[in-house]
Each structure stands twice: as C-alpha cells, then as structure tokens.
Amino acid sequence: MLPFEVTVLGSSSATPTATRHPTAQVLNIHERFFLLDCGEATQIQLRRFKFKIQRIDHIFISHLHGDHYLGLPGLLGTMHLLGRDKELHIYSPPGLKEIIDTNHYHSKTFLNYDLNFHVLEGKSSARIFEDDKITVETIPMNHRIPCYGFLFKEKEPLRNIIGEKIAEYNIPVQQIQEIKKGEDFISPEGKRIPNSELTLPPHPARSYAYCSDTLYNESFIEQIKNVNLLYHEATFAEDKAERAIETHHCTAKQAGAIAQKANVKKLIIGHYSARYKDLDVLLNETKQVFENTVLAIEGETYKVE
C-alpha cells in the first residue's frame, strides 16, 4: 500500500519552548509531500528529520498568526539558494502574498522559481486542489482572523491485478490499466475472463483532517465524518476553558468531543500552550471523551490507516 502519513514538525502554540516548535507538519501521500503550516524553524525541523525540501510543491497555511507562517520567508529563501526552479504553490487566507512580496522587496530577493498564491476565502468549504490521487478541501474554522483547516482525501484506488494472472492469460501490458479499473479481459480466442478472477479489491480510500486554531465548533463535523485520522488543536486543559474562549481556541476535552461526534478512527492533539510542561494532563482529558487519542510529538510519524 502506498504511504499516507503525517510527520509533526512543530506542536507548540503562540510561543515556542525549549523542546517544542510552532506549528508545522509534513504530509506524505504516495510519496508526494505537502507542508501544513510553517511556523518558525520549520526548515530546521525539515532538515533534522531528513525531509528533502525541494520535494515540497504545495504549502497550506491555515491563517496569518505568526506561529503558523513566520518560517515561510526563510524556507522560500533556502529553496532559492538550493537552486529550485520549479513552481511552488501556496494556499492561504488573503494577505500572505503581500507579506512575502514586501519581505522580498526590502531584502532585494529575486527567486529563481515562481510562487503561485491561491487565496482562501469564504465561510463554506471549497475544493482547492485535485490531482489523480487526492483531493484537498478547506475546513472553515472559527478563529479571531480568517482561518482554515484542510481535508485530504485519497481517491478510490484501482483494483490490484493478480500477477500470476498476467502470465496465465498472457495479458498485454497496455490492457493492465483498464483491468485495474474494473474491465474484464477478452483473450485472443474470444474468451471473457471476469475481472473478479483477475484482480483483488483495493484498500479503502483514506483521509486526513487537519483542524487548526478554532473555538469549539461543530459546524464541520459532517465534513470530517469517519476520517481515518484527525488532527485537532488542544491548546488548553479544561481549567482554562475561559481562556480558550478569550483566545478562540479549544480545550483538550473539546477536541475529544469533536472526534467522538465525527466518529473518526484516531485523533492527534497538538498546538499546546507553552504553560504545559507535562502533556499528559491534556492527553488524559481528551481520552475521557475519545480513547483513541495520541499526542502530537515532534519527529513522530503517524500513519493514516
């Protein structure tokens, strides 16, 4: 099965700590790499965990609070210095292009490659990316400024052809793709070989929902229903629920409630307030509501399955 997995680069909210960095994740889908948010030190974390920077062609920025994008100018410059010449796509709410253009203007930076900015707007979900393998939709959040999560969904995979059948029926290479799509095979003698004899069912399509900064918000539960893996911010413990409301964030217990209501398979919590040295308080509160929860630990890779 082709990979579908997320690696956490940064798990802290607002301010970094001695051991935690601002938000960033790398998503590997079929060996295509997508960057989700780009807090400070993202490029250092990419190197630390041995990701090839130039393999990233799409960067998704949830919103324009600094802990989610301030690593981007440095990363763009490093891509330039390493000789990048292929286009880079950046998806964000309005304003990021102006910020980057201003930075480059005053530093007299002229990139060797094109930046293609895709502006995210509106209060409804929208499909913002699609290729032959996946789709990406926005998930509108409820934060102090425009903010979006992202839903990555694998397209229904092709059926798996049984290798021995290719030789047994002398199936031409040019017909294998059609058989994977569900077609029967007609032998040179005119005999129809049913697809069910030639192939095995594919694995179910997988999905990952990345829910960034938000007040407790049930409006997107239907959209993320039954996803394989959900990342949801859990900035505060329950005793700081009022602070969560003031800052438009969630508590760990609220993140668990979203996972439970959406019937997701597994939940990752992150975006921890710097006040928490011991993250077990957040994990334990989440598990009171949704047992299959893990902490976002920097450098850890979580399979979407």
Secondary structure, DSSP 8 states (H G I E B T S, - for coil): ---EEEEEEE-BSSS--SS--BSEEEEEETTEEEEEEE-TTHHHHHHHTT--GGGEEEEE---SSGGGTTTHHHHHHHHHHTT--S-EEEEESTTHHHHHHHHHHHHT---SS-EEEEE--SSS--EEEE-SSEEEEEEE--SSS--EEEEEEE-----EE-HHHHHHTT--HHHHHHHHTT--EE-TTS-EE-HHHHEE------EEEEE-S-SS--TTTTTTTT-SEEEEE--B-GGGHHHHHHHT--BHHHHHHHHHHHT-SEEEEE-B-TT-S-THHHHHHHHTT-SSEEE--TT-EEE--
